[in-house]
């Protein structure tokens, strides 16, 4: 498939940048090497899945662009990122090749309000802002933001499960595999919390968290083993709206600086690791979650995506796997 990109580039040298713009739904991409970013382009999470048959009544959450509003009743509920994070299933291939570093993926970062720079990254990052808008009263506020396995039950908290990492915004603490790590920070209305994973190899990542423009948690002793698909997850039982930024606007934290600082861990594009190891690119299997919800009540979690960006991906690249990129 990559050879086709090269041929198109020879016919029209603006093609790679146009293609990237269409796939990423970004107009003003700034890069001098668009072909290299096509080679590391994989779908990344860009929103949280909401289905009207699930998030209704006590669990009602309304999405307006990048803003989410909870208008239900006290309880536990999770919202799940729409695409699982990069991870590898071919462990035999990994062990035989003895690869030390993770595969880079294309990560867009706004350098101002209108222009986006593409980076070869081994860091995934998103931000959540606690907005002043109050949607419901008399509620016990809980808001956990982070990452976890795709099979965490719908009506559970992130702090009850292994291999999860999250920030408890209401209590200013980090929850890592049920361990509570207090932060000497106050998180207030209009503050923006960032959640990131820094891949140090294909199955291990170091989590980190930011508050507005500063790093507030980054400890290399805390590592997540990526032996199963992980996704961004939020436990949302809060009176206030939240706004989530998956590279759709400038980040508060200078994530570009962090990515560049750790770019020595990025593989060469010519490494056979890129060709032989299989990525699980698209949506995860929601059958377990659907079963859990159906057991609780007669609701159905639809498996369709209604997000424009995802539909664009699935239309243009319906069968793309890492083996297609050579």
Beta strands, then each sheet from edge to edge (+ up, - down):
strand 1: 29-30
strand 2: 48-49
strand 3: 61-64
strand 4: 67-70
strand 5: 78-81
strand 6: 105-110
strand 7: 116-121
strand 8: 123-134
strand 9: 142-149
strand 10: 165-168
strand 11: 173-176
strand 12: 179-182
strand 13: 192-201
strand 14: 204-211
strand 15: 214-218
strand 16: 224-225
strand 17: 230-237
strand 18: 240-245
sheet 1: 1+ 7+ 6-
sheet 2: 2+ 5- 17+ 9- 10+ 11- 12+
sheet 3: 3+ 4- 18+ 8- 13+ 14- 15+
sheet 4: 3+ 4- 18+ 8- 13+ 14- 16+
end
